[in-house]
Amino acid sequence: MITNMAGTGQDLLFKDECYRIVGACMEVHRTLGCGFLEPIYQEALAMEFQLKGIPYEREKELGVSYKGMTLVKK
């Protein structure tokens, strides 16, 4: 969670975790480059998380509400 987006990272909760996740994302982008569809990056990022020992849940289902009503889609 970011409390001050213009900050230097001092305001991040879970700063170390954020650093590792962004690093994994940058590695995937650096290795694959641009131009692939989302599923390619999803799979590569899952592999990178495994390589870096970052726990994750792939495509976790989340409930969403809109103006106090729960959407059917998740």
ZALUMPA-405534 format. One record per residue: x negated, y, z negated of N, C-alpha, C, O in turn. Coordinates in pm, whole numbers, padded with zeros to 5 digits. Example, Ala and Ser with C-alpha at 12.3 -4.5 7.8 and 13.67 -1.06 7.14 Angstrom:
n.east, n.north, n.up, ca.east, ca.north, ca.up, c.east, c.north, c.up, o.east, o.north, o.up
-01319, -00569, -00780, -01230, -00450, -00780, -01320, -00330, -00780, -01424, -00332, -00846
-01285, -00225, -00708, -01367, -00106, -00714, -01290, 00003, -00787, -01341, 00114, -00804
//
This chain:
n.east, n.north, n.up, ca.east, ca.north, ca.up, c.east, c.north, c.up, o.east, o.north, o.up
-00084, -00116, 00000, 00000, 00000, 00000, -00089, 00123, 00000, -00187, 00129, -00075
-00058, 00219, 00080, -00138, 00340, 00090, -00063, 00453, 00021, 00053, 00480, 00052
-00131, 00519, -00072, -00068, 00632, -00138, -00108, 00763, -00073, -00037, 00863, -00084
-00224, 00764, -00006, -00271, 00884, 00062, -00336, 00841, 00192, -00452, 00801, 00193
-00262, 00850, 00304, -00313, 00801, 00431, -00433, 00881, 00480, -00513, 00829, 00558
-00447, 01003, 00437, -00560, 01085, 00480, -00683, 01061, 00393, -00788, 01120, 00417
-00669, 00977, 00292, -00779, 00952, 00199, -00891, 00870, 00260, -00887, 00833, 00377
-00990, 00844, 00180, -01109, 00772, 00225, -01103, 00624, 00193, -01205, 00555, 00204
-00989, 00574, 00155, -00978, 00435, 00116, -00977, 00418, -00034, -00951, 00308, -00084
-01005, 00525, -00107, -01005, 00517, -00253, -00865, 00495, -00308, -00849, 00445, -00419
-00763, 00532, -00230, -00625, 00524, -00277, -00557, 00392, -00240, -00439, 00374, -00270
-00628, 00301, -00176, -00568, 00175, -00133, -00553, 00079, -00250, -00646, 00062, -00330
-00438, 00018, -00260, -00423, -00098, -00347, -00478, -00216, -00269, -00461, -00221, -00147
-00542, -00309, -00333, -00599, -00426, -00266, -00699, -00383, -00159, -00698, -00435, -00048
-00786, -00288, -00194, -00882, -00231, -00100, -00969, -00339, -00035, -00987, -00337, 00087
-01023, -00431, -00114, -01109, -00536, -00058, -01035, -00625, 00039, -01088, -00663, 00143
-00910, -00660, 00004, -00829, -00743, 00091, -00799, -00672, 00222, -00806, -00732, 00329
-00766, -00543, 00213, -00740, -00463, 00334, -00864, -00460, 00424, -00853, -00475, 00545
-00979, -00441, 00364, -01104, -00436, 00439, -01128, -00566, 00514, -01166, -00565, 00631
-01105, -00680, 00447, -01126, -00811, 00510, -01026, -00836, 00623, -01063, -00889, 00727
-00901, -00797, 00603, -00798, -00818, 00706, -00826, -00732, 00828, -00820, -00780, 00940
-00856, -00604, 00806, -00887, -00516, 00919, -01012, -00565, 00991, -01020, -00560, 01114
-01110, -00613, 00915, -01231, -00669, 00977, -01199, -00788, 01066, -01256, -00801, 01174
-01109, -00875, 01022, -01069, -00990, 01102, -00998, -00944, 01229, -01022, -00998, 01337
-00912, -00845, 01217, -00842, -00790, 01334, -00940, -00731, 01433, -00928, -00753, 01554
-01037, -00657, 01384, -01137, -00596, 01472, -01222, -00703, 01542, -01258, -00687, 01658
-01253, -00811, 01472, -01330, -00920, 01533, -01253, -00985, 01647, -01309, -01014, 01752
-01124, -01008, 01626, -01041, -01065, 01732, -01038, -00970, 01852, -01053, -01014, 01966
-01018, -00843, 01827, -01014, -00745, 01937, -01149, -00736, 02008, -01154, -00728, 02130
-01257, -00737, 01931, -01390, -00728, 01989, -01420, -00851, 02075, -01485, -00840, 02180
-01373, -00967, 02032, -01401, -01091, 02104, -01312, -01108, 02227, -01360, -01145, 02334
-01180, -01082, 02212, -01087, -01104, 02322, -01071, -00982, 02412, -01045, -00996, 02532
-01085, -00864, 02356, -01061, -00743, 02434, -00912, -00718, 02450, -00830, -00771, 02376
-00879, -00636, 02549, -00741, -00595, 02574, -00677, -00681, 02683, -00746, -00746, 02761
-00544, -00679, 02687, -00473, -00734, 02800, -00395, -00862, 02780, -00322, -00904, 02869
-00410, -00925, 02663, -00336, -01048, 02639, -00201, -01017, 02574, -00183, -00909, 02518
-00109, -01110, 02583, 00019, -01096, 02515, 00003, -01129, 02367, -00094, -01193, 02326
00098, -01084, 02289, 00092, -01098, 02143, 00063, -01240, 02093, -00016, -01254, 02000
00123, -01345, 02151, 00096, -01480, 02099, -00052, -01520, 02101, -00097, -01595, 02015
-00127, -01470, 02198, -00270, -01501, 02205, -00341, -01440, 02084, -00421, -01506, 02018
-00311, -01313, 02057, -00373, -01245, 01943, -00328, -01306, 01810, -00407, -01314, 01716
-00202, -01349, 01802, -00153, -01414, 01680, -00233, -01540, 01650, -00277, -01562, 01537
-00252, -01623, 01752, -00324, -01748, 01732, -00471, -01722, 01699, -00527, -01787, 01610
-00532, -01629, 01769, -00672, -01597, 01743, -00690, -01540, 01602, -00786, -01572, 01533
-00596, -01454, 01559, -00606, -01396, 01426, -00588, -01503, 01318, -00655, -01499, 01215
-00499, -01598, 01341, -00483, -01708, 01247, -00614, -01786, 01234, -00654, -01823, 01124
-00680, -01810, 01347, -00810, -01879, 01344, -00914, -01797, 01269, -00992, -01851, 01191
-00916, -01667, 01293, -01013, -01579, 01227, -00988, -01574, 01077, -01083, -01575, 00998
-00861, -01570, 01037, -00829, -01574, 00894, -00882, -01704, 00832, -00939, -01701, 00723
-00864, -01816, 00901, -00915, -01943, 00850, -01066, -01940, 00838, -01122, -01982, 00736
-01134, -01889, 00941, -01280, -01882, 00938, -01332, -01795, 00824, -01436, -01823, 00766
-01259, -01689, 00792, -01300, -01596, 00687, -01243, -01633, 00550, -01270, -01564, 00452
-01165, -01741, 00544, -01107, -01782, 00416, -01002, -01686, 00363, -00987, -01670, 00241
-00929, -01622, 00453, -00823, -01528, 00414, -00690, -01604, 00415, -00647, -01652, 00520
-00625, -01616, 00299, -00496, -01686, 00297, -00389, -01604, 00370, -00388, -01481, 00364
-00300, -01674, 00439, -00195, -01606, 00517, -00079, -01702, 00539, -00093, -01823, 00523
00034, -01645, 00575, 00150, -01722, 00621, 00185, -01668, 00758, 00208, -01548, 00774
00188, -01754, 00855, 00214, -01712, 00992, 00364, -01697, 01016, 00442, -01786, 00983
00402, -01585, 01074, 00541, -01555, 01110, 00638, -01578, 00995, 00740, -01645, 01009
00604, -01521, 00881, 00689, -01531, 00763, 00822, -01462, 00791, 00826, -01350, 00842
00930, -01529, 00757, 01063, -01473, 00779, 01095, -01372, 00670, 01082, -01400, 00551
01138, -01254, 00713, 01173, -01148, 00620, 01315, -01100, 00645, 01356, -01083, 00760
01388, -01079, 00539, 01521, -01022, 00552, 01510, -00871, 00570, 01421, -00808, 00513
01599, -00813, 00647, 01597, -00669, 00674, 01737, -00614, 00649, 01837, -00675, 00687
01741, -00498, 00584, 01871, -00434, 00565, 01872, -00300, 00638, 01768, -00236, 00655
01989, -00261, 00680, 02010, -00134, 00749, 02128, -00064, 00684, 02240, -00114, 00687
02101, 00050, 00626, 02205, 00129, 00557, 02285, 00045, 00460, 02407, 00054, 00453
02213, -00038, 00384, 02276, -00118, 00280, 02336, -00249, 00326, 02389, -00325, 00244
02330, -00279, 00458, 02386, -00405, 00509, 02271, -00492, 00557, 02176, -00443, 00618
02281, -00620, 00528, 02176, -00714, 00570, 02196, -00753, 00716, 02305, -00794, 00756
02090, -00740, 00794, 02095, -00781, 00935, 02092, -00932, 00946, 02032, -01000, 00863
02156, -00985, 01048, 02155, -01130, 01074, 02014, -01171, 01119, 01963, -01274, 01077
01955, -01091, 01205, 01819, -01122, 01257, 01719, -01104, 01144, 01733, -01017, 01058
01616, -01187, 01148, 01510, -01181, 01047, 01377, -01168, 01116, 01273, -01161, 01050
//
